[in-house]
Amino acid sequence: MVWDPTLYSVVGIAAAALLFVVAAAGWQHRTEPGAKAFIGLITALGAWALVYGIQLGFTTLDAQLAWQRVALAIGGPVPTLWFLFAVQYTNRDAWLTRPVRAIMLLDSAVFGLLTLTNPSHGLVWHDASLVSYGTLQALDIAFGPGYLLHIAYTYVVTPIGFGLLAVAALRSTLYRAQAGLLVVGAIPPLVANAAFSLGLRWTSLPPVDFTPFAFVITGPCFALALFRFDLLERVPVARRKIVADADDGFVVLDEDERIVTFNPSAARLLDDPIEGRPLREHLPAGSDGATLTALDGTTLTAVVGQQQRVYDVTCSTLSDHHDRVVGYVLRYRNVTDRHRYEKRLKVANRVLRHNLRNRMNVIIGWAEELRERDDPEVAAAGERITTTAVDLVELGSQVRLLVETADDVGETTERVVLRDHLEPLLNRLRESHPQVAVEADLPSTATAVVPSAKLLVIAVENLLQNAVEHNDAERPWVRLVVEDDGEHTRIRVADNGPGIPDDERAVLRRGSETPLEHGSGLGLWLVHWTVTAAGGEVSFGESDADGSVITLTLPSGTDGGAASA
């Protein structure tokens, strides 16, 4: 038995090689939805073409029948893999019920087993002979009921797969090129297989099964879909943004702003949107505008599930690896809890600002009367009450400041020239505390990246005020030094006071408070949050005069744009 390859053998092997390359390239995306079915399909097509190409190189009936059994057994799962890929690609996994899965598995397993054991029962084919066409020897097969049942199954599931892909191509520009190439690539082998199964013959062509040879067209089409149009990437790009159980609403749109898919939360918010319809037809009441540009960055209040909810609306662009826009993802982020918290915080701030301050002023007034009493103990008690009341008023001011500046700590930052913002602080400090020696070293070119210049001023002012007000030295002094090494800028506030207690430092280093360990105020927290929001850090040390040194390390931002004054 000598193998003498013909031109048809070369074509079959070439088609196999091309398909194996496509399968190997798809392997790197094997974790994506639908990828395993696609890789299995391409591998089965390649193996079928390879085996059939080898088969046509033999000239004896027994040799060809042996390879024919292998070729049909390998090609048997192709319809199932095609249907499975089409279902997963078009996001219709709900179709894969247990009965459907059982039929798919049963056809592939039974047909493969019957094909390999056909010599003992003849259910797949009951008669075969060799037909000569020049130097080519081809099989002429009379198929049996086993093959006909498999073909009937094939021409049920295969058109369904075609239909799913055709709908995807017609309804969405996001998938049109991919789905179109898949349909075009699958048509030639389908036509060739139908002709072979029905016994149709062309007089000018040899009596062979041209299905594997048609894979020469299938391979390039599938390769274009994979390499040129991101077959195994674009659908997962959208689906990774869709979390079925998320409280946030997600809507995937094509480049024409038509709805491709959405999650249940978006369905409730948009009142059951319809795939393929323009987004503007399903926007809830209260949406500002009907375009993505108008929607991006807005806040929407809507009644969902008989409850009022608040959403931040953002829009993200889906691009392929050529940076072409292929669709959009609209996200309705549920911020109801945050919105409710912010409203309550503002109410609490208003009550704290007005009621607490007013009542503490009354207490301070009464305490002042006690301080004027002749009894030393009563006067001392009045002094303590006054001090405590003033501290509470100051704490109220810090809380108010904390609430008012909360919006200044966000995703954006700015680069500022430090001298322009810190020098006025020093001038005010000298005027309000003439008994304190205020020293400074502020390079004119030093810059830093901060959430906002306003927060920077508040943070440094808190440090300077603490250094002065808690300083019990006979000759108090405070020093503000700025150092810029090109990558980081360090703002140091040193004094000769009593220093910062260890428990205060521990709380800030940990970044949170506990019922047993907490700071005495909010000043250092304001400093901490301002610095960490810019990606910096706060550190503590001892000054040369046994006082404290607090260092704020911030990005210098020298590689950024122009600094703002």
N, C-alpha and C positions, 0 to 999 in steps of 0.2 A: 504494500500500500504506500504509494509515493505521493507526496503533496507537491502539486505543480500549480502555483498561484497564477490566476488569470487577472485581466484588467479589473474584473468585478471584485476580486479578492483585494486588490489594491485600494479600490474605492471604499470598500467596507472597512478596511483597516484604517484608512485615512479618516473616515467619519468617526470611527471609534477613538482615534487619537485626539481629534478635536473636542469630542464630548468629554473625554477624560480630563482635558485641560480645563474645561469649563467647570467640571465637578470639583477639581482640585482648588480652583480659585474660589468656589463657593464654600469650601470647607472652613475657611477662616471666619465665615459668618454663620457657622452651624448652630449657634445658640439663639439665633433670631427666629421669630415666628415663621413657619413655613419653610425654613431653610433645609431641614432634614428631609422633608418630602421632596424638595427640589433636587437636592444632591442625590437622593436615592433614585429619582426619575432619570436624571442625566447619566448616572452610573449604569443603570439598567439598559438605557438606550445604547450607551457605548459598548457594553458587554455584548448586547444582542448583535450590533453591527460587527464587532470583532469576530464573534463565533461564526456568524453567517459568512463573513469574508473568508475565514479559514475553511469552512465547509465547502465552498465553491472551488477550492483548490484540489479537492479529491475527485477521482474519476470512477470510484466503485460505489454501488448502491449501499452496501453495508456501512461504509465509512461516512457517506453523506447522511444516512439515516441516524447514525450515532450522533453526529454534530447537530442534525436537525432537532433531535430531542432536547439537546442542551440549549439550543437557540430559542425554541419555543418555551422552555421552562423559564429561561431568563426573561423573555419578553412578556410572560404571563402577568407579572405584577405591574406592568407599565400603565394600563388603564387605571388601576387602583391608585398608583402613585400620582398620576395626572389629576385625578379627581381630588385626592387628598390635598395636593398642593393648591389647586384652584380654590378649594373651600377655605384653606388657611390664609391664602393670599388675599382673598376678598373678605376676610374677617367673618366667616359664617361657620364658625366651629360648632354652633348649636345644631347644625345639620348632622354632625357625627354622633348620632345616638347609638346606643348599644346594638340594636338590630342592624343599623347601617354598617357599623364596624365589623359585626359578625359576618355579614355578607361579603364585605371587602376582603376579610381575612380568609374566608372559606373559598372564594373563587381562586385566589392566588395559590393557596396551599393545595387544593384539590386538583386544579389544572396542572400545576407543576408535578404533582405526584403521578397523575394519569399520563402525562407526557413522558416522563422518565421510564415508566413501566409499560408503555404502549405495546411492546412486542408480546406481552402476555395476555392482553385483552382487546387491543385494536379499537378502543373507544375514541381516541383522538384522531387517528387515521387508520383505515382498514386496508388500504392498498397503495402502493407506491412503485414508481418505476423511474428510470433515468431517461431523459430526453437530451439528445445531442443538438448543440447549436454551434457549429464550427468546432473549436477546441473545448468549448464549455460543455460540461455535463450538469444538467439541472434536474431536480426532482419534480415529478408530476404526481401529486398526492391527492387521494380521494379521502376527504375528511369525514370523520364520524361524529356521533352525537356529542361527545365530550368537547370537541373543538367548537361545534356550533353553539352549544350553551355558553361557552366562554366568549364567543363573538357576540352573542346576544347581550351578554352582560357588558361587553366592551362598548357596544353602540347604544347603551343606556347611560353609562357614567361619563363617557367621553364627551358627548354633546352637552351634558350638563356642565362639565368643566369649561367647555367653549363658551357656553352661555354666560356663566359667571364672569369670565374674563372680558367678554364682549360688553356686558353691562358696565363693568368697571371702566372700560375704555371709553364708552359713550357718555357716562354720567360724570366723569371727573377728569379734568385735565391733569390732575396730580398723578394719575396712574395711566394716562392714555398711551404714552409711548411704550411703557413697559408691557402693559396688557396687549397692545397691538402687536408687538414683536412676538410675544408668546403665542398668540393666535396664528400669526403668519407662519411661524416656525413649526407649528403642530399640524397645519393643514396638509402639506405634502406627504408625510408618512401615513396620515389618516386615509387619504385618497388611495395611496399605493396599497395599503393593507386591505381596504375595501375591495379593490380590484382583484387582489390575490385571493381573498376569501371567497369571492363570488365566482372565481374561475374565469375572469375576463382576461383576454390575451390580445396583445398588439402584434400583428404579423411581422413587423420589422424589428421586434425586440425578443430576446430569448425568454423562455417561460420560467422566470425566476421571481422570487418575492422581492420587489423593489422597496419594501418598507425600510429596511436598514440603510439602503443607499440614499433614501430621502432624508436621512439624518444629516447628510452633507449640507442641506439647507437649514435644518433645525439647529444645528450647532452654531453657525454664525448668528442666527437670529437670537438665540438664547444668550450667546456671548455678548451681543450688543446690549441686550436688556440688563445683563449683569454688570458689564464694565462701563457702558456709556450712560445708562439710565438708572444705575444703582438699584437693581432689582431687589436685592436682599437687604438694602439699607433704608430706602425711603419709607416703606411701610412701617418698619420698626421705629424710625425716627418719630413718626406720629404716634404710634401705639405706646411708646415709652412715656409719652406725656399724658396718656389716658390711664387713669387709675380708677378701675371700676367702682371701688368702694370709697373713693375720696369724697370728702365733704365739699371740696372745691369742684366747680364745673369746668369741664374742658371740651372745647369744640375744635375739631380739625377742619380746616377749609382748604379748598384748592386755590389756585392762583386767581380765579375769577370770583373769589369770596363766596363760593357755593359750599354747602355743608357736605363734608365727606363722612364724618363719624363724630360721635359724642358719647360722653359717659352719662350714667343715670342722673347725677346731680345737675348736669346741664340740661337734660331733658325736662326735669321738673322746673328749672328756672326759665327755660325758653318755651314752655308749654308744648312739649312733644314736637320738637323740630323734625323736619323731613329731610332725609338724605337727598342730595342733588338739588335742593332748593336754595335760593339766595339767602344769606344770613339776615338781611334787612327785613325779610318777611316774618322773622321769628324773634325779633328783639323785644324784650319785655318793656312795659311802660316805665318811663323814667330814664331810659337810655339816652345819653346825650349824643344825638347824631346817628346816622345810619352807615357810617364808614368806619373802617378799622382805625384810621388816623384819629377820628373824633372819639372813638371808644377808649383807645389806649390811655391809661392813666386816670380814668374817671372812677368815681365811686357810685355804685348803684344800690338803692334801697328797694327791695321787692318783697312781696308776700309769697312765701314758698311753704307749702304744707301747713297753711293757716298760721304761719309764724312770720313776723317781720324779720328779714335778714338783710345784712349789709355786705356788699361785695366790692373788692377792689378789682378793677378790670384791667388786664394787661394783654398785649398782643405780641407774639413772637413769630419770627419769620422762619419758614422751613426752606433750606437751600440745599442743593446737591453739591457734589465736590467741585463743580465748575462755578460755584457761587451764583447760580441762577435761582431765582425765587420759584419754588414749586408749590408753595402753599403757606398756610398760616395756622398757628395754634392760638386760640382765644381762651384765656383763663379767667374765670370768675372766682377769685380767692375769697373764701368766706372769712370776713373779719368782724362778724357780729359780736363775738366776745370782746375783741379789742375795742370796737366802737363803744360797746356798753361800758367797758372799763374806763375808757377815756372820758365819757360823759360823766361818770360818777366821780372820777378824779377831779374834773373841772369843778363840779359842784362842791366836793370836799375842799378844794383849794379856795373857792370863793368863801365858804363858811369859815375856813381857817383864817383867811386874810381879813375878813371883816369882824366876825364874832369874837375870835380868839384875841385879836389885837385890841379890840374895843374893851373887852373885859379885863385883859391884862393891864391896860392903861388905868382902869379903875382900881385894880389891885395895887398898881405902882403908886397911885395917888394915896391910897390908904397907908401903904407902907411908908411913904414919905412923912405922913403924920406921925407914924410910930417912931421914925428916926429922930424926930424933933422932941420926943419926950425926954424928961430929965432922968428917968430910970435907965441906967446903962444897959441892963438886960433887954428892956423893951426896945431901946434904940438899936441894939445889936440885932435883935430879931427883925426889926424893920429893915435894916441893911441887908440881911440875908434874903428877906422876901423880895426886896427891890432887885437884888442881883439875879435871883432865880427868875423873876418875872421878865427882866430884860433879856435873859438868856432864851426864855420861851418865845418872846417876841422875835428875837433874832432867828430862832429855829423856824418860826412861821415864815419869816422872810426867805429863808433858804428853801423851804418846801415850795413856796410860791415860785421862786426862781427855778427850781427843779422842774416844776410842771410847765412853766412858760418856755423853757429851753428844750423840752423833750423832743419837739419837732426838729430842732437843729442837729440832732444826732441821727443821721440817716445813712444812705448809701453813698452820698456825695461828700467830697472833701474839697478844701481849697488851700492853696499855698499862699502864705502871708509873709510879709516882711516884718519881723518881730519888733524891730526898733520902733516902727510907726505905731504899734499898738501898746507896747509896754512902757515907753517913755512917759506918756501921759499918766499912767498909773503911779509911777515914781513921783511925779510932780505933785499929784494929789496927796500922796502919802506924806511927803515932806510938809505940805501945808497943814494937814490935819494932825500931824504928830511932830512938831518942831523939836521935841526933846530927843527924838530918835535919830541916830546917824544913819543915813540912807546912802549906800554905795551901789554903784552899778558899772557894768561893763557890757555894753550892747553894740556889737559890730553892726555897721549900717547895712551889710550885705547878707546877714544871717536870715534864713527863711525856715519855715516849718510847714508841714501839711497837717491841718486840723479840720475837725468837722465844720467849724465856722470860726471866724475871727471873734465873734461875740462870746462864744464859749471859752476860747483861749483867754480872753481878758478876764472873764469871771473866775476861771481856774487860778490864774496867777494872782489875781486880786485877793482871793481867799487865802492863798499862802502868805502873801505879804501882810494881810490884816492879822492872821493868826500869829505870825512872827512878832508883830508889834504888840498886840493886845495881851498876849500871854507872856510877854517878856518881863521878868522880875529883876533883871540885872540893874546895877547902879547906873551904868552908862549903856543903855540898850543900843544895839545897832542891828541892821539887816542889810544883806548884800544880795543883789540880783545879777547873775552872770549868765551870759549866753555863749555857747561854744558850738561851732559848726565844723564837722570834719569832712563835709562833702556828701556823706551818706545819711548821717544822723545829726540832729540838732539837740543839744542838751540845755535845758533851762534850769539853773540851780538857784535855790533860795536858801541862804544860810543866815543864821542868827546866833546870838549868845544867850538865848533863853533857856528854859528848863528842859527843852527837848520834847519829843512826841512819845507818849507812853507806849510800852511794848504791846499792850493789848490792842491799841489803835492800829499799830502797824500790822499785827497778825490778822486782824479782820480784813484790812485792805489787801494783804497778800493773798488771802484765801478767796477774796472776791465776793463774799457773801457774809451775812450775819446769822447768828443763831440766838435762841432765847437766852443763852448763858454768856455768849460773847458778842458784844456789839460795840459800835463806836459811840462817841458822846454827841456827835452832830452829823451834819450833812456836808460840811465844807470840804472835807477830804474826799468824800464820795463824789462830789461834783468834779473834783480834780481827777480822780481815778477814772470816772466814766468818760470824761473829755479826752484824756490821753489814750485810753485803751480803744476808744472808738476810732482813733486815727491809726491804730496799729502800733502805738507806743507803749511805754511802761513807766511806772512810778517806782522810785527806789529811795531808800532812807539811809542816812549816814550821820556821823558826828562832825560838828565843825571844830575848828582849832580852839575855839573859846568855850568848849564843853556844851555848846548848843546843838542844834540840829541842822542837817542839810537835806533838803528834799530835791531830788533831781527828776525832771520830766524829760524823758527821751522820746523824741518824735522824728518821723522821717523828714529829711531836709527838703525833699522834693526838687532837688536841683536839676533833675532830668525832665521835669514837667514843663508846663507852660509858664507864662508870665505870672509873677506873684501879684497878689492883690493887696492894696494898701488899706 
